[in-house]
């Protein structure tokens, strides 16, 4: 009896052999792809060039001239800057601006961070509260100034409430300089804290939960956890908000124009208001451009100092 030694055909053996695909070779970007990328970016570059960089260089060039409305100009060199250094009104406006920034920037950072922390702790209706707190940012500075002028007036609701406590009317926008600048800072913080609050909230949401859980296991309370864990992790966000709000503080104009008009007795006459007066009241465009260049240099130097400060803190 013969034994059949032919291999048994199975379903697996009937399957066709699978040939692995050849590895794809990396595709080099050709000139057409590079040109396509340039064409996509070109509109943004043109817009930035026309409306950002060109005005900066134009203002720098105009600051070296005496420019008139009919287009005539006379080259003066550094005369506008020499005149600026000897102008007491410029130095007064610079002191007002620095004092306002010293009040406004810590104030808005504290309020924005507090709002972000509270929203981060909420479990329900976070979207609703986020929208409500962001609504003032969407309003105009003119409208905010008009509303708060009525609130701060001697017969407004705030003084009415203070009168009920026996404190008497407070001259929020017509009293001492510190009170006036504080009142203006309150309006600017109410108007603009929603933007920085959302940035802080995004930074809080991006923090790893394991780090906070480890801090709680080690026995850290709410304050220590915030001070030694949350805040150090927020350093890049704090730096960004600090630079942005410093620039906003130096550019304050709308609120002052609507609420105080630079008064009383130039107590709120900021650098931008000084620039506005020189350029659009006295039509001294070269001198006003010199003010803008100096303001740009001050903000740039302060931003670099803030950057070095935060980098020094991180290296320790």
C-alpha positions in Angstrom: 0.0 0.0 0.0 1.5 3.3 -1.1 1.5 6.3 1.1 0.6 9.7 -0.5 3.4 12.1 0.3 1.9 15.0 -1.7 1.7 18.1 0.6 -1.8 19.0 1.6 -3.2 22.1 0.1 -4.6 24.4 2.7 -6.5 27.7 2.4 -3.4 29.6 3.6 -1.2 28.1 0.9 -3.7 29.1 -1.8 -3.3 32.8 -0.8 -1.1 34.7 -3.2 2.2 35.8 -1.8 2.1 39.4 -0.5 5.0 41.5 -1.8 5.9 44.3 0.5 5.8 47.7 -1.2 9.1 49.3 -2.0 10.0 52.0 0.4 9.1 55.5 -0.8 12.0 57.8 -1.5 11.8 61.1 0.2 10.5 63.7 -2.2 12.5 66.8 -2.6 10.7 70.1 -2.6 11.2 71.6 -6.0 11.2 75.1 -7.2 7.5 75.0 -7.9 6.7 74.1 -4.3 8.9 76.8 -3.0 7.3 79.3 -5.3 3.9 78.2 -4.2 4.8 78.8 -0.6 6.1 82.2 -1.4 2.9 83.1 -3.2 0.8 82.0 -0.2 2.9 84.1 2.2 3.2 87.1 -0.1 -0.1 88.8 0.6 0.6 88.8 4.3 4.1 90.1 3.7 2.7 92.9 1.5 0.1 93.9 4.1 2.7 94.0 6.9 5.1 95.9 4.7 2.5 98.5 3.8 0.8 99.0 7.1 3.4 98.1 9.7 7.0 98.4 8.5 6.7 101.2 6.0 5.0 103.6 8.5 7.7 102.9 11.0 10.5 103.8 8.6 8.4 106.7 7.3 7.9 108.1 10.8 11.7 107.7 11.5 12.5 109.6 8.3 9.8 112.3 9.0 11.2 112.9 12.5 14.4 114.3 10.9 12.4 116.9 8.9 10.0 119.8 9.3 7.0 118.4 7.4 4.0 120.5 6.3 0.5 119.5 5.1 1.2 120.4 1.5 4.0 117.9 1.3 6.9 120.3 1.6 9.6 119.4 4.0 13.0 120.7 5.2 15.7 118.4 6.5 16.6 119.2 10.1 18.7 116.3 11.2 18.5 115.7 15.0 16.9 119.2 15.7 13.5 117.7 16.6 15.2 115.3 19.1 17.2 118.2 20.6 14.0 120.2 20.9 12.3 117.2 22.5 15.0 116.9 25.1 14.5 120.5 26.2 10.7 120.4 26.1 9.3 120.3 29.7 5.9 119.2 28.3 7.5 116.1 26.9 9.1 115.2 30.2 5.8 115.8 32.0 4.0 113.6 29.6 6.6 110.9 30.0 6.3 111.0 33.8 2.5 110.7 33.4 2.8 107.7 31.1 5.3 105.9 33.3 3.1 106.4 36.3 0.1 105.2 34.5 1.9 102.1 33.2 3.2 101.4 36.8 -0.5 101.4 37.9 -2.1 99.7 34.9 0.2 96.8 34.1 0.3 95.1 37.6 -3.4 95.8 38.0 -4.5 94.2 34.7 -2.2 91.2 35.2 -3.5 90.5 38.7 -7.2 90.8 37.6 -6.6 88.7 34.4 -4.8 86.0 36.3 -7.4 85.9 39.1 -10.2 85.6 36.5 -8.3 82.8 34.7 -7.7 80.9 37.9 -11.4 81.2 38.9 -12.6 80.0 35.5 -10.1 77.1 35.6 -11.7 76.0 38.9 -15.2 76.1 37.6 -16.9 72.9 36.6 -20.2 74.1 35.1 -21.1 77.1 32.9 -17.5 77.9 32.2 -18.3 78.9 28.6 -21.0 81.3 29.8 -18.8 83.0 32.4 -16.0 83.1 29.9 -18.2 84.9 27.4 -19.5 87.3 30.0 -16.1 88.3 31.2 -14.8 88.8 27.6 -17.7 91.0 26.5 -16.1 94.3 27.7 -13.1 93.6 25.5 -15.4 93.7 22.5 -16.7 97.1 23.3 -15.1 100.3 22.2 -12.9 102.5 24.4 -15.1 105.5 23.5 -18.3 103.8 24.7 -16.4 102.5 27.9 -15.1 106.0 28.5 -18.6 107.6 28.2 -20.1 104.9 30.6 -17.4 105.3 33.2 -17.4 109.1 33.0 -21.1 108.9 34.2 -20.2 106.3 36.8 -17.3 108.4 38.2 -19.3 111.7 38.0 -20.2 113.5 41.2 -23.8 112.6 40.8 -23.1 109.2 39.4 -24.0 105.8 41.0 -20.5 105.3 42.5 -20.5 108.6 44.4 -24.2 108.0 45.3 -23.2 104.7 47.0 -20.2 106.4 48.7 -22.5 109.1 49.9 -24.8 106.5 51.5 -21.7 105.4 53.5 -21.0 109.0 54.5 -17.8 109.3 52.5 -19.0 112.2 50.3 -18.3 112.8 46.6 -14.9 111.7 45.3 -13.4 113.6 42.3 -12.3 110.5 40.4 -11.5 112.3 37.1 -10.9 115.9 38.4 -8.9 115.3 41.6 -5.3 114.6 42.4 -3.1 113.0 39.6 -2.8 109.7 41.3 -6.6 109.4 41.7 -7.2 110.4 38.1 -4.7 107.9 36.7 -6.0 105.2 39.0 -9.6 105.9 37.7 -8.4 105.7 34.1 -6.5 102.5 34.8 -9.7 101.0 36.3 -11.6 101.7 33.0 -8.8 100.3 30.9 -8.5 97.1 33.0 -12.3 96.6 32.9 -12.2 97.1 29.1 -9.2 94.9 28.3 -8.6 92.2 31.0 -10.7 89.6 29.0 -8.0 89.2 26.4 -5.2 88.5 28.9 -7.5 86.4 31.0 -8.1 84.0 28.1 -4.3 83.8 27.5 -3.7 82.9 31.1 -6.6 80.4 31.0 -5.0 78.7 28.0 -1.7 78.5 29.9 -3.5 77.0 32.9 -5.3 74.4 30.8 -2.0 73.4 29.2 -0.3 72.5 32.5 0.1 68.8 33.3 -2.3 67.6 35.9 0.3 65.1 37.3 2.4 68.0 38.6 -0.5 69.5 40.6 -1.5 66.0 41.8 2.0 65.4 43.1 1.9 68.8 44.9 -1.3 67.8 46.6 0.1 64.4 47.6 3.1 66.2 49.1 0.7 68.2 51.3 0.9 71.6 49.5 -2.2 73.8 50.0 -3.9 75.9 47.5 -1.7 78.9 47.9 1.6 77.0 48.0 0.5 74.9 45.0 -0.3 78.1 43.1 2.9 80.0 44.1 5.4 77.1 43.7 3.8 75.1 40.9 1.2 77.0 38.9 3.0 80.3 38.7 6.4 79.0 37.7 4.8 77.0 34.9 3.1 80.2 33.7 6.3 82.2 33.3 6.3 82.2 29.5 2.6 83.3 29.5 3.3 86.0 32.1 6.1 87.3 30.1 3.9 87.5 26.9 1.1 89.2 28.8 3.5 91.6 30.5 5.0 92.8 27.2 1.6 93.1 25.5 0.0 95.0 28.4 3.1 97.3 28.7 2.7 98.3 25.1 -1.0 98.9 25.6 -0.3 101.0 28.7 2.2 103.2 26.8 -0.4 103.6 23.9 -3.2 104.8 26.2 -5.2 107.6 24.4 -8.9 106.8 23.8 -9.9 106.7 27.5 -8.0 109.9 28.3 -9.4 111.7 25.3 -13.0 110.8 26.2 -12.8 111.1 30.0 -10.3 113.8 31.0 -9.0 115.4 27.8 -5.5 115.3 29.2 -6.5 117.2 32.4 -6.9 118.3 35.0 -3.9 120.6 34.6 -2.2 118.0 32.3 -2.4 115.4 35.1 -3.3 112.7 32.5 -1.5 114.2 29.5 0.2 111.0 28.2 2.9 110.7 25.5 0.4 109.6 22.9 -1.8 112.6 23.8 1.2 114.8 23.5 1.9 113.3 20.1 -1.7 113.9 19.1 -1.6 117.5 20.1 1.7 118.2 18.3 0.6 116.4 15.1 -3.1 117.1 14.8 -3.6 120.3 16.7 -0.4 122.2 15.9 0.4 120.2 12.6 4.0 119.8 13.6 4.3 116.4 12.0 8.1 116.1 12.2 8.1 116.9 15.9 5.2 114.5 16.5 7.1 111.7 14.6 10.1 112.3 16.9 7.8 111.7 19.8 6.6 108.4 18.2 10.2 107.2 17.6 11.2 108.0 21.2 8.1 106.1 22.4 9.0 103.1 20.2 12.5 103.1 21.6 11.3 103.2 25.2 8.9 100.3 24.7 11.5 98.3 22.9 14.1 98.8 25.7 11.5 97.9 28.4 10.6 94.8 26.5 14.2 93.7 26.2 14.7 94.4 30.0 11.7 92.3 30.8 13.0 89.5 28.6 16.4 89.5 30.3 14.7 89.5 33.7 12.6 86.4 32.9 15.6 84.7 31.3 17.7 85.4 34.4 14.9 84.0 36.6 14.7 80.8 34.5 18.5 80.3 34.6 18.6 80.3 38.4 
